[in-house]
Amino acid sequence: MRIGVPREVKPDEARVALTATGATELVARGHEVVVEAGAGVGSGIPDAAYEAAGAQIVASAGEAWAAELVLKVKEPIAAELGFLRDDLTLFAYLHLAAAPELAQALIERGTTAIAYETVRAPDGSLPMLAPMSEVAGRLSVTQGASLLTAPAGGAGLLLGGVPGTRAGHTVVLGGGVAGTSAVEMAVGLGSRVTVLDVSLPRLRQFDAIYGGRVETLHSNRVTVEAAVRDADLVIGSVLIPGAKAPKLVTNEMVAAMRPGSVLVDIAIDQGGCFADSRPTTHREPTFRVHETVFACVTNLPGAVPRTSTEALTNATLHATMRLADLGWREALSADAGLAAGLNTTGGQVANPAVAAALEAQAAPLASLLG
C-alpha cells in the first residue's frame, strides 16, 4: 500500500505522524511510504532520515495526500479539505464532535476517517489518545505554574511554595490519563492537590497511590464549585470518548475565584470543559475571564514535538501496519477496538458518540464493513 505523511500545517504544529523508525517498519513489510519534504524537521527528523529508512520524499502536500492511506497528527484544516476523497483512508486525531464543519466535509467527500482518539484497547482504554494525554497532563501543570507568575498576569504565586509560605492549590477535574499525569506533576512540584472524578474506584486508586497526600472528591456541581473557588490552578481534563466535553465550570464559578488564578483546559479539542473556554494557540495561549487567566491551547503536546512524535508513533504503528497490510475493512473486521476508531466512511457516520454530538444517525458498523 502507498502510505502518505503530509507536513502538518496547523499553526505552531511541529509534530509528524510517523517517525523514521516507523517508516522503516512499514517499508520492510513491502509498503511504499511517501513523506512531504520537511514534515519531520520540527520533530528532529530530517528528510535524509526518512530516505535512509526507505521512504520517498515528495515536494508537495498533494503528492503525500494522493496516497491510499494518509497519516496525520491533527485534523485537516480548511486548506487541506480539498485533498479529501472517497478512496482515501485518513488516520489521525479528528475530534469531530467539536468540528462539525470537518465532519461534514468528510461525509460529503465519502472519506474513510479513522480517529486515533476513539480507538479502544481490549480493556476499554484509549491507547492512541493516552500518550498525548500524558504529555498534555504534564504540560498543563508546568504551563499553569508559569502563568501564575506576576509577569504572565497571574497571582504571583509559586505553585509549590517554599518553607513558611502557602503552596498553591491545584484542582484537577477528571482522573483519567491526562488528569493522572497532571496530578503526578502537581504533586511533584509541591502543590496542594485535589482531584475530582465520577468514578469512586478511580478515586480509591489515587488514595492508594498518594496515601492521602492528594484530596479526592466525587465530582458533582457542589464539589466542583467549592474546589474551583479555592483553587489557584484548575486543570480541566474531562473526556467522554468521541463526544463533546461536559461544561463543568461555569462563568459564575470563575467570577468567585481569587484574582490571578489560572485555568488550563486540556479538554479543548473536544470543546472544552469550562463554559468560557475557546481555542487558543501556542503564540497567543491565554485570555482573561473576570480576573482569571484562561489557557486553552488546542495542540498542547505540539509544544514538545520530539517527545510527542515518538510517543505517538509508538502508540499507532501497530494499527497502521494492520491497516496497510489488510486494508481498512479487513483490519477493522478483525479488530473491534480498531473498528471503534471508524468515524466516517462512504458518506455515513460510524461512531455512535460522534453521531450523537453531530445530531446524526450512526450507521450499523456491520453494514459499513460489508
DAURNOR-V216354 format. One record per pair of residues at least 24 apart in sequence whose ideal C-beta (glycine too) atoms are under 8 Angstrom apart, sorted by the first residue. I is the first residue (numbers start at 0). J is the second residue. Records with the same first field share a line. If there is no record, write none. Layout:
I: J, J
This chain:
0: 30, 31, 67, 68, 323, 324, 326
1: 30, 31, 33, 65, 66, 67, 68
2: 30, 31, 32, 33, 66, 67, 68, 69, 70, 319, 323
3: 33, 34, 35, 62, 63, 64, 65, 66, 68, 69, 70
4: 32, 33, 34, 35, 38, 54, 63, 69, 70, 71
5: 35, 38, 60, 63, 64, 69, 71, 79
6: 35, 36, 37, 38, 60, 63
7: 38, 71, 72, 73
8: 60, 76, 78, 79
9: 73, 76, 298, 301
10: 280, 281, 282
11: 280, 281, 282, 298, 301
12: 41, 72, 73, 298, 301
13: 40, 41, 42, 301, 304
14: 41, 42, 72, 73, 298, 300, 301, 304, 307, 308, 311
15: 39, 41, 42, 44, 72, 304, 308
16: 70, 71, 72, 90, 91, 311, 312, 315
17: 70, 312, 316, 319
18: 42, 44, 308, 309, 312
19: 44, 48, 49, 51, 52, 54
20: 52, 312
21: 312, 316, 319
22: 49, 52, 53, 54
23: 52, 53
24: 316, 320
25: 319, 320, 323
26: 52, 53, 54
27: 53
28: 320, 323, 324
30: 323
31: 55
33: 57, 62, 63, 66
34: 63
35: 59, 60, 62, 63
38: 63
39: 308
41: 304
42: 304, 305, 307, 308, 309
43: 304, 305
44: 308
68: 319, 322, 323, 327
70: 315, 319
72: 301, 308, 311
73: 298, 301
74: 98, 101
75: 101, 104
80: 104, 108
83: 108, 110
84: 108, 109, 110
85: 109, 110, 345
87: 111
88: 112, 113, 322, 327
89: 113
90: 115, 315, 318, 319, 322
91: 115
92: 116, 131, 268
93: 342
94: 268, 269
95: 241, 342, 343, 353, 356, 357
96: 241, 242, 243, 269, 270, 352, 353, 356, 357
97: 243, 268, 269, 270, 356
99: 357
102: 342, 343, 348, 353, 357
105: 342, 343
106: 343, 346, 347, 348
107: 346
109: 344, 345, 346
110: 343, 344
111: 327, 341, 343, 344, 345
112: 341, 342, 343, 344
113: 322, 327, 331, 337, 340, 341, 342
114: 241, 340, 342, 350, 353
115: 314, 315, 340
116: 240, 241, 268
117: 240, 241, 339, 340, 342, 350, 352, 353
118: 318, 336, 337, 339, 340
119: 240, 335, 336, 339, 340
120: 336
121: 336
124: 176
125: 176, 240
126: 314, 336
127: 311, 314, 315, 318, 340
128: 176, 238, 240
129: 176, 314
130: 307, 310, 311, 313, 314
131: 300, 307, 310, 311
132: 175, 176, 177, 180, 236, 238, 265
133: 176, 177, 180, 310
134: 180, 299, 300, 303, 306, 307, 310
135: 177, 180, 236, 265, 299, 300
136: 176, 177, 178, 179, 180, 181, 183, 184, 234, 236, 265
137: 180, 181, 183, 184
138: 299, 300, 302, 303
139: 177, 181, 184, 234, 236, 263, 265, 299
140: 169, 181, 184, 185, 188, 190, 232, 234, 263
141: 184
142: 263, 284, 294, 296, 299
143: 169, 232, 234, 261, 263, 294
144: 188, 232
146: 261, 263, 285, 292, 294
147: 231, 232, 259, 261
151: 285, 292
152: 259, 285, 287, 292
153: 259, 260, 261, 292
154: 231, 257, 258, 259, 260, 261
155: 259
156: 231, 259
158: 185, 188, 189, 190, 231, 232
159: 188, 189, 190
160: 189
166: 190, 191
167: 191, 231, 232
168: 192, 193, 229, 230, 231, 232
169: 193, 230, 231, 232, 233, 234
170: 194, 195, 226, 227, 229, 230, 232, 233, 234
171: 195, 234, 236
172: 218, 223, 233, 234, 235, 236, 237, 247, 248, 272
173: 218, 235, 236, 237, 238, 266, 272
174: 198, 201, 202, 204, 205
175: 201, 236, 237, 238
177: 236, 238, 265
178: 234, 236
181: 234, 236, 265
182: 209, 213
185: 232, 234
186: 212, 213
190: 232
193: 226, 230
195: 222, 223, 226
218: 247
223: 247, 248, 252
224: 252
227: 252, 253, 255, 256
228: 252, 255, 256
230: 256, 260
231: 257, 260, 261
232: 260, 261, 262, 263
233: 260, 261, 262, 263, 273
234: 263, 265
235: 262, 263, 264, 265, 266, 271, 272, 273, 276
236: 265, 266, 272
237: 266, 272
238: 266, 269
239: 269, 352
240: 352
241: 342, 350, 351, 352, 353, 356
242: 269, 352, 353, 355, 356
243: 269, 270, 356
244: 269, 270, 271, 272
245: 272
246: 271, 272, 273, 274
247: 272, 273
248: 272, 273, 274
249: 274
250: 274, 275, 288, 289
253: 288, 289, 291
254: 289
256: 289, 290, 291
258: 290, 291
259: 290, 291, 292
260: 290, 291, 292
261: 291, 292, 293, 294
262: 288, 291, 292, 293, 294
263: 293, 294, 295
264: 293, 294, 295
265: 299
267: 295, 296, 297
268: 297, 298
271: 295
328: 368, 369
331: 368
332: 368
338: 364, 368
341: 367
